[in-house]
Amino acid sequence: MRPRTLLLTIDAFNTIFHPRRPIPEQYISAFNSFKLQQSPELTPSILQPAFKSAYKAQSRRRPNYGRADAIRGQYGGPRQWWEELIRTTFQQVLADKSTKLPDELIQGLLDRFASSQGYALYNDAGELFHRLRQIKTTGQKLGVFERIVVGVLSNSDDRVSAVLQSLGLSVGKGRADQEIESLKLPGFEDPSSISTEEYGERVDDIDLVITSYQAGEEKPSPVIFDVAERQAKRLVGAGEEDGDWVRVHVGDDYDKDYRAAVDAGWKGVYVPRDEGGGKEGVVIRSLVDLIPILEGMN
């Protein structure tokens, strides 16, 4: 019988981890630490709409963290993207428009949201990764699956790997390989620390991380799912004859995660974090509930 491999990918933001405190609160806390004069005092209700407005405008102006321009050497990638967003957000709400934001404030926010200082792991995510690691380490089967490849599939920049590691998860070196330029993009992650080669006997909580910035397309595009599958097969050295693969993606966004996975020919699982659900398809309330679903697949 041909061996069966499970490729399980999971969304990152609001599926695996969430902001430790609301993002506007963290921005304001960082701002206040520099003792900058501001009247009236900044509050989340003031900063939140400014952040949303700046984020939408920046996403329209520089889609996918400015990737297209970064490849041409005309833009600094996500670091510049976020710096511009932070400055625009504060510029909208500061009473004195001439106030110059310290570079240290910008860098501090970039660092904060690349670590556990800015984000926290969902409890059920920690339990899921613990269970999957047990299975992978001991060589157990998960239902019909003899091999498991676990990935993160995220519409984000390349800080997501640092966030996951900061939250206590071990992250392998598999990344996107959509084009050779994707490994030379300006970003936060050191290119020498990542690889598209096989990973051998190493056991990680997460074997590969595929971000939209590195893959070249955001969910719901099927391209990012194709990149994840190709990279997973490369990591384990799988050829066309190397058994059957079942591909499952889990996330909190019904359209960009669940529907996108199904439309790409994968199995989708929806885990609503901030809404009540009421959607068609496979819906779970906790990531731990994913285990019996995977065990029941054939």
C-alpha positions in Angstrom: 0.0 0.0 0.0 1.3 3.5 -0.9 2.3 5.5 2.2 0.0 8.4 3.1 1.3 11.8 4.0 -0.7 14.6 5.7 0.2 18.2 4.8 -1.4 20.3 7.5 -1.1 24.1 7.2 -2.4 26.5 9.8 -3.0 30.3 9.5 -0.9 32.4 11.9 -2.6 35.6 13.1 -5.7 35.0 15.2 -5.5 31.3 14.6 -2.2 30.3 16.3 -1.5 33.6 18.1 -3.2 36.8 18.9 -2.2 40.3 20.1 -1.2 40.2 23.7 -3.1 43.4 24.2 -5.1 45.3 21.6 -2.7 46.8 19.0 -3.8 50.4 19.6 -3.0 50.0 23.3 0.5 48.7 22.5 1.1 51.5 20.1 0.1 54.1 22.7 2.1 52.5 25.4 5.2 52.6 23.2 4.5 56.2 22.3 4.0 57.3 25.9 7.3 55.8 26.9 9.1 58.5 24.9 7.3 61.3 26.9 6.2 63.0 23.8 3.7 65.9 24.3 0.2 65.2 23.1 -3.0 66.9 24.0 -5.6 65.5 24.1 -4.2 62.3 25.4 -4.1 59.4 22.9 -6.6 56.7 23.5 -7.4 53.4 21.6 -10.7 54.9 20.4 -8.7 57.7 18.7 -5.8 55.5 17.4 -7.8 52.5 16.2 -9.6 54.2 13.2 -6.4 55.9 12.2 -4.5 52.6 12.2 -7.3 51.0 10.1 -7.3 53.8 7.6 -3.6 53.9 7.3 -3.4 50.1 6.9 -6.0 50.1 4.1 -4.3 52.9 2.3 -0.9 51.3 2.6 -2.2 48.0 1.4 -3.7 49.6 -1.7 -0.6 51.6 -2.4 1.9 48.8 -1.8 0.1 45.4 -2.0 1.8 42.5 -0.2 4.2 44.7 1.7 5.5 46.3 -1.4 6.9 43.0 -2.8 6.7 43.9 -6.5 8.7 47.1 -6.0 11.1 45.3 -3.6 12.0 42.7 -6.2 12.9 45.5 -8.6 15.1 47.1 -5.9 12.8 50.1 -5.7 11.4 49.6 -2.2 12.6 48.3 1.2 10.0 45.6 1.7 8.1 45.0 4.9 10.4 47.0 7.1 9.8 50.2 5.1 6.1 49.3 4.7 5.5 49.1 8.4 7.6 52.2 9.2 5.5 54.2 6.8 2.3 52.8 8.3 3.3 53.6 11.8 4.3 57.1 10.9 1.1 57.7 9.0 -1.0 56.3 11.8 0.5 58.7 14.4 0.6 61.6 12.0 -3.2 61.4 11.6 -3.9 61.8 15.4 -1.1 64.0 16.7 -2.2 67.5 17.5 1.2 68.9 16.6 1.8 67.7 13.0 5.4 68.7 13.3 6.1 66.1 16.0 8.9 63.9 14.8 8.6 60.3 15.9 11.9 58.9 17.2 13.4 56.2 15.1 13.7 54.2 18.4 9.9 54.2 18.7 9.5 52.8 15.2 12.2 50.1 15.8 10.7 49.3 19.1 7.3 48.6 17.6 8.8 46.5 14.8 10.6 44.4 17.4 7.6 44.2 19.7 5.5 42.7 16.9 8.2 40.2 16.0 8.0 38.5 19.4 6.0 37.4 22.4 6.1 40.9 23.7 3.4 41.8 21.2 1.7 38.4 20.7 0.4 35.5 22.8 -0.1 31.8 21.9 -3.7 30.5 22.0 -3.9 27.7 24.6 -5.5 25.3 22.1 -2.7 26.0 19.6 -0.1 25.1 22.2 -2.0 21.8 22.9 -2.3 21.0 19.2 1.4 21.5 18.5 2.3 19.4 21.6 0.2 16.5 20.4 1.5 16.7 16.8 5.1 16.8 18.1 4.5 13.7 20.2 3.2 11.9 17.1 6.0 13.0 14.9 8.7 12.2 17.5 7.5 8.7 18.4 6.8 7.7 14.8 3.1 7.0 15.6 0.5 7.1 12.8 -2.2 9.7 12.9 -5.2 7.8 11.6 -4.1 6.6 8.2 -1.2 9.0 7.9 2.3 7.6 8.2 4.0 11.0 7.9 2.9 14.5 8.9 4.3 17.8 7.5 3.1 20.8 9.5 3.2 24.3 7.9 2.1 27.8 8.6 0.4 29.6 5.7 0.0 33.3 6.4 -0.8 36.6 4.7 2.1 38.3 6.4 5.7 39.4 6.2 8.6 37.3 7.2 8.5 38.2 10.9 6.0 35.4 11.5 8.8 32.8 12.0 10.4 35.0 14.7 7.0 35.4 16.4 6.4 31.6 16.4 9.9 30.9 17.8 9.5 33.6 20.5 6.2 31.8 21.6 8.2 28.6 22.2 7.6 26.7 19.0 10.4 25.2 17.0 10.4 26.3 13.4 12.1 24.5 10.5 13.9 26.2 7.7 11.4 25.5 4.9 10.2 28.7 3.2 8.6 29.8 -0.1 10.4 29.0 -3.3 8.0 30.7 -5.8 10.9 32.2 -7.6 14.6 32.7 -7.0 14.0 36.4 -6.2 11.8 35.4 -3.3 14.8 34.3 -1.4 16.6 37.6 -2.0 13.8 39.9 -1.0 14.6 42.6 1.6 12.9 41.6 4.8 13.3 40.9 8.5 14.6 37.3 8.3 18.2 36.5 7.6 18.2 34.7 4.2 21.1 32.5 5.4 18.9 31.0 8.1 16.4 29.6 5.7 16.5 26.8 3.2 14.6 25.0 0.4 16.5 21.8 0.9 15.4 18.5 2.6 15.3 18.6 6.4 16.4 15.0 7.1 15.6 13.6 10.5 15.0 16.9 12.3 11.7 17.2 14.2 10.1 20.6 14.5 6.7 21.8 15.7 6.4 23.6 12.3 8.3 22.3 9.3 7.8 25.2 6.9 6.5 28.7 7.0 4.9 30.2 3.8 4.2 33.9 3.9 2.4 35.8 1.2 5.4 38.2 1.0 7.8 35.4 0.1 5.3 33.3 -2.0 4.2 36.3 -4.1 0.5 35.9 -3.6 -1.9 36.3 -0.7 -4.7 33.9 0.3 -7.3 33.3 -1.2 -5.1 32.9 -4.3 -4.4 29.2 -5.0 -0.8 30.1 -5.8 0.2 30.2 -2.1 -1.3 26.8 -1.5 0.6 25.4 -4.5 3.8 26.9 -3.2 3.2 25.2 0.2 2.6 21.8 -1.3 5.6 22.0 -3.6 7.9 23.1 -0.7 6.5 20.4 1.6 7.3 17.7 -0.9 10.8 19.1 -1.5 11.5 19.1 2.2 10.7 15.4 2.6 12.3 14.5 -0.7 9.0 13.2 -2.1 8.7 12.3 -5.8 5.6 11.6 -7.9 5.7 8.0 -6.8 6.0 8.7 -3.1 2.5 7.8 -1.9 -0.7 9.8 -1.5 -0.9 13.3 0.0 -3.9 14.7 1.8 -3.7 18.5 2.2 -5.6 20.3 5.0 -5.6 24.0 5.8 -7.0 25.5 9.0 -7.8 29.2 9.8 -10.0 31.8 11.3 -11.0 33.6 8.1 -13.9 31.8 6.3 -13.1 33.2 2.9 -9.3 33.5 2.9 -8.7 30.2 4.8 -11.6 27.8 4.5 -13.1 28.7 1.1 -9.6 29.4 -0.3 -8.4 25.9 0.7 -11.4 24.2 -0.8 -11.2 26.1 -4.0 -7.5 25.2 -4.2 -8.4 21.5 -4.0 -7.5 21.1 -0.3 -9.6 20.2 2.7 -10.6 23.2 4.7 -11.3 23.6 8.4 -12.7 26.8 9.8 -12.0 27.8 13.4 -13.9 31.1 14.2 -12.1 33.1 16.8 -13.9 36.4 16.8 -17.3 35.5 15.4 -20.1 33.0 16.1 -19.7 30.8 13.1 -22.9 29.8 11.4 -20.9 28.9 8.2 -21.2 25.8 6.1 -18.4 23.3 6.0 -16.1 21.8 8.7 -16.1 24.1 11.7 -14.3 23.5 15.0 -14.3 25.6 18.2 -10.8 24.6 19.3 -7.7 23.6 17.4 -7.6 20.5 19.7 -10.8 19.3 17.9 -8.7 19.0 14.8 -7.0 15.8 16.0 -10.1 13.5 15.8 -11.0 15.0 12.4 -7.6 14.1 11.1 -7.8 10.7 12.7 -11.1 10.0 10.9 -9.8 11.0 7.4 -9.1 8.3 4.8 
